[in-house]
């Protein structure tokens, strides 16, 4: 589906965060923005030049005074006429200015409507538009940098190149369909099959980078499990760097899940401490254990804590047998009580450390990043979403099918190439359903 131009109405919103601040920004976009500017200010400002001026009400009384910026279409964020009023950041002052904009013919903007208009007016593609929200919501410096790379088009450029290659390949294949006696020789001379293999290789690389981007954006859900009193809460506190969970010598102290967000090399990790897993008749503890298994079901990685003094036994084996198909790292804690040094097994699936003294924590952090599949990109990664990964995987499947039928059925080859192109085009929005756009932009903040 091609982009549909937005309705010819004018929208307005407070673009700065709720609350009090030194500066507050009102943003207006649409065909009535110039009229609102003239009524509000008494004149139309010089384009793209900040001017200090009073903001007037209907009787000419000053509501506030500040900077005004005027961006005539199409040279604006939305591609429409845009007026920005930068005044004092008091909620009541901003409300008065916004109310005046509404009186002058604007309506309240919906969530994400400014960026949606930028997309519909071809100022941004869909991946870049999503990056606007990701940049605002970034939980780490690395995520913010990656979101900016996506906003600047790093991800879109790779997708665009893949789509362009698919189009060329489709043209070659479809040009041969009318000449069946020469089709295979023609495609061989044009290196169509070699180009298809190279395209699959490049797509696999982009998929790997996109997975990295999803990890940087969404983080990794890590659950700490094990029997009571093996040091799960102590490990959570050590990773968090503060007392996030209560620690006592009494087994079963943790009755409910305790969640804490941390970062390792800029990658967000959501650590969940859980109730100790054991047989019990205590109804409260049994509820905590049930929540433990609920947390496990949502986890990306499990850390099974074991008391290093006793090692893993039948109870730990039973826990491992019940785990879903997710990576699991067995951590032998309390090596400080055994005068043993921190170390990791040859296979990398077991680690000995001391949560109390911090020995071995750096190795644990490295192992967690490795289990997550994190790899530092030389040129920096871009931020991606799960829908992007899903679209690339769909394209990958179609290209696999294309190679399978490449020499046997050229009509099927052409169709698989078309489907791969359609899947990739959804990432940048060349083919996007309205319900997808509503889902994406509905999650934006008002004023953006």
N, C-alpha and C positions, 0 to 999 in steps of 0.2 A: 504494500500500500504506500502510495506517495504521501508526502507531508501535506496536511490540510491547513490552509491559512487560518489564523485565529479570527474570531468575530471582530467586527469593526467597532468595538467599544473601548472605553478607557478605564483602566484599573489604577488603584492607588493602595498603598500599604505603608506601614512603618517597617523600614528595612533593618533597623537595629534591634538588638535583643531587648526583651521586656525588662523593665526596671529603670532605675535612675542612672544617668551617665553624663559625662561632660558634653557629649554630642549625640544628637538623635537625627536620623535620616528618614525623610518621607520620599518615597519613589512613586512617580506617576508615569504611566505608559499608555499610549494610544492616540487616536486622532484629535482628541480634545485637549491634549496636553498643552498645546500652544495657547489656546483660549484660556485655560486655567492659569497659565503663567501670566498672561496679560491682565487677567482679572485680579490675580493674587498680588502681583508685583507692580502693576501699572505699565509694564513694558515686556517685550520679548528679549531675553538676554542674548548676548553674543555667544554663538555656539562654542562649546568646549572651553569656556573661560569662566573661572570662578569669580563671582561678583558678590560683594557684601551688600545686603539690602534688607529693608524691613519686610515682613510678611503681613499683609493687610487683610482685615476682615471685610465684610460687605459694606460697612460704614466708613471704611478707610482707617479704622483704628488698628494700631500695630498689635498683632498677636505675639510676634517674636521677631528677632532679627538674626540673620546668619548668612551663610553662603548659598547661592543658587547656581546650579549647573544645568545647561540646556544642551541636549543631544538630539538634533533633528535626524529623522529617518533618512537613509538606512544606517547611518553611522552611530549606532547605539547598541547597548547590550541586547535589547529585544528585537532590534531591527525596525522599531517604530519610533515615533517622537517620544522622547523620555525627558522628564523634568525631575531633578533631584533637589530637595530642600534640606539643607543641613543646619539645624538649629540647636537649641539647648535640649539636653536629653531628659527632661522631666516628663513623666507620663502624661500629666494633664496638658502641658504645652503641646506635646506631639498629638494628643487626642484632638485638641482644638484645630490644629493645622490640618489633620486628616479629615475632620468633619467639614472643614471649609472646602477641601478638595471634592468631597462627595456632593456638597451643595452646588459646586460648579460643574457637575456632570460626570464625575467619575463614579465608579462603584468599588466596593471592597474587593481586593484581589483574593483569589483562592490560593491554597497552599501550592507553591511551586509554579504559579501561573506566569511569572516573569520569565523564568527559565524555559517553561514550556513554549512561550511565544518566541523566545530566542531559537529554540529548536525548530518550530514550525516555520520560522522566517529564514531558516538555513544559516543562522549565525553560529550554531553549534550542531554537531551530530548527536545522536542519542547517548553514545558512550561518554562524550564530553559533557553533556548535560548532567548525566549521573555523577560525573566527577565533581561537579559543583557542590552537590550535597555531601559527597564523600570528603571533600576538602574541608568543609565546615565541621563535619563530624569526626575528623581524624583523631585517633586516640594516641598517636605517637608522632614524633617528628618525621620518622621514616614514612609513615602512612601519609602524612601531609605532603611530603615531597613526591611520593608516588602518585597521589591524587593530582598534583599539579602537572606532572608529566602526562597523565591521561587527559587532563583538561587542555593541555597544549597540543594534544593530538598524537602522542607517541603510540598509543594502542590503536587508534583509528587508522593511522598510516599503515600499520602492519596488516590490518584487516583489509584495507583498501587495496593494497598490493596483492594480497591473496585473491581477492575478488577479481581484480583486473586480469590476473593470470588465468583464473577459471574462465573468464569470458573469452579470452584468446583461445584457450583449449576447446571450449564449446564451439567456437566459430570454426576451428579446424575440423572437429568431428562432424558437425552438422553440414559442412561444405562437402563432405565425402558421401553423405547418405544418398545423393542423387546419382552417384557413380560407383555402384557396388563392385564392379569388376576391378577398380583401382584403389578401393578405399584403404586396404591395409598397407599397400606399398606407399600410398600417398602419406599416410600417417607416420609410417616408419621414416620416410625421407624428411618429414617435418619434425621428427623427434618428439612426437606427441606422447608416446608411452614413457620416454625418459623424462619428459616435462611433468607428466602425471606423478611419477615416482618422486621427483624433486619437490613437487608441490606438497605431497604427503609429508615429506621430511620437514619442510618449513612449517607446515601446519602443526606438526608434533612439537616443534620448538615453541611456537606461539602458545600452544596449549600448556606447556610446562610453565612458561612465563605467566600466563593467566592464572594458573593454580597458585603461583607465588603471590600474585596480586590479591587473590581472594583470601589467602592466609593473612596477608598484611592488613587487609580491611576488616575481616571478621574475627581473626584470632583463632586460637586453639583452645578447645574445651578439655581440660585435664581433671580427672577425678582421682582422689586419693582414697584407696580402699585398703582393708586389712583387718586383722583382729583388734580388739581393744588394747590400748596401751602400748602400741608399737611405735608411736611417735608421729602419727599423721598430722595432728594439730601443730606439733613442734616444727614439722617440715613446712607446713603452710606458713607459719610465722617467719621461719628462716627465709623462705622465698619472697614473702611480702616485705620483709624488712621491719616489721612491727608486730605487736601482739594482736593479730586479727582474730585468733581463737583462744579460748581458755584452755590452759594446760595444767593438769594436776596429776598426781600419782594414782588417782582413783580410776580404775578401768570403767569405761562407759560414760566418761564425763561429757563427751560430745553426743548429744541426743538428736541433733538435727543437722542438716547440711549448712556449712558455712562457706560462702563464696567470696573470693577476692580476685581482683584484676591486677596483673603485673605485666611487665614487659621484659623480653629477653631479646637483645639486639634489635629493638624496635618492633618486634613481633608481639602483639597482645596475646597474653595467656590468661584464661579464665579458670582459676584453680578452685576446685570444690573439695572441701574437707567433709568427710562423712562419718556417720556413726560406725563404731566397730562392728564387724560381722561375727556374730556368735549366736548360739542357741540361748534364748532367754524367755522368761515368762513375764517379764516386766512389760506392761502394755505400752508405756511411753517409749521404751527402748526399741520395742518391736516396730513401732511406727517409724522411728528413726532409721531402722534397718531397711524398711520398705522404701523409704525415701532415698537411701543409699543406692538401691538397685534402680530406682527411677533416674538418678543422676548418672549411673553407669550407662543406661540406655541412651542418654543424650551426649555422651562423651566421645571425643575424638581419640583420646589416649588415656589409658589407665596406668596408674602407678600403684603397684601392690607393695605395701610396706610390710617388712618382716623384721622381727627382733633378731639382730645379728647373733645374739648369744645363743639362740635356739635354732635359727635357720628355718627354712621352709619345710613344712610337714604336711600331713594329710589335710588339715584345715585349709592351708593355702592352695593345695592341689584342687580341693573342692571349689574354692573361689575362682581359680583360673578356669576350671571346667565350665563354670556358669557364665563367664564373660562373653559378650558378643564379639564379633570378628573385628576387633580394633587392636592397634598396637598396644602392647603391655610391657612395662619395664618393672622388673622386680628390684626393689631397693631394700638392702639390708641396713637397717638403721642401728644406732647406738654402738658403733665400733669403738667409741671412746671408753666404753666399759670393758673392752677386750684388748686395749693397747694395740689395735690393728690399724694399719694405714688404709686410707681410702683407695679404692681401685675399681676397675670395671672388668667384667668377664671378657674373654676373647671374642665371644659372639656379640657382645655389646648389649645383651638383654638383661644383665644383672649388674647392680652397682652397690658398692659398700661405702657408706658415708656416716657422718655424725651431724644430725640436724641441730643438736645442741651447740656444737662448736663450729659449725659451718664447713667442716672439712669434707670435701667432695662435692660441694654444691655447684661449683663451676662446671664440673664434669656432668652433673645432672642437667644443668641448663643446656649444655652442648648436646647431650643425648636427646633432650626434648625437642630441640630445633631439628635434629636429624630425623627423629621419628615423624615430625610434622612435614618433612620433605623440604625444609627451607634451605635455599641455596642463595648465597649473595651474588647478585648480578653485577657484572663489571660496569655496565653503563647505567645501573639503577633500574629498578623494576617499575612497572606501571600498576595502578590499582585496578582491580577487576572485580566483578560480581559473579555469583554462582550462575546467573542466567547466561553470562558470557561463556563460561566454561561449558555449560550444557550445549550452547549453540555450536561451539567449536567441536565438541564431541560428536554432535549430529553430523557436522560436515565431515569429520574424520571417518565416520561409519559409511557415509555415502561415497567417499573416495576409496575406501577399502572395497566396497561393492564395485566401484568403477574399474578398479584394477582387475577384479575377478572376471568381469565380462568384457574387458577391453578389446580382445581380439575375436571374441565369439559373437557379440551382439552389439553393434555400434549404436543402435537406437536406444538400448538400455544404458550404454555408456553415456550417451548424451543426456539422458534423463537423470542419471546419478550426478553428473556434473552440475546440472541445473539445480537439483535439490541441495547440493553442497553450497552453491552460490547463494541460494535463498536463505539457508541457515546462517551463513556468515553475515549476510546483509541485515539480518535482524539485530545484530550487535550495534551497528551504527544507525539503525532506524530507517534504512532504505525500504524495508518491508516490516512494518510494525502495526499491530492491531490497536485500535483505540483503547481496548481494555488494558493492554499492556502499558500504554502511555498514562492512563489514569492511575494504575498501580504505582508506577515510578514517580510521577510528579506529585501524587497525593501524599507522599512521605516527606516532601520538602517543607521547610518552614515558610510561614507567611512572609511576603516581602522578598522572596528569592525564587 
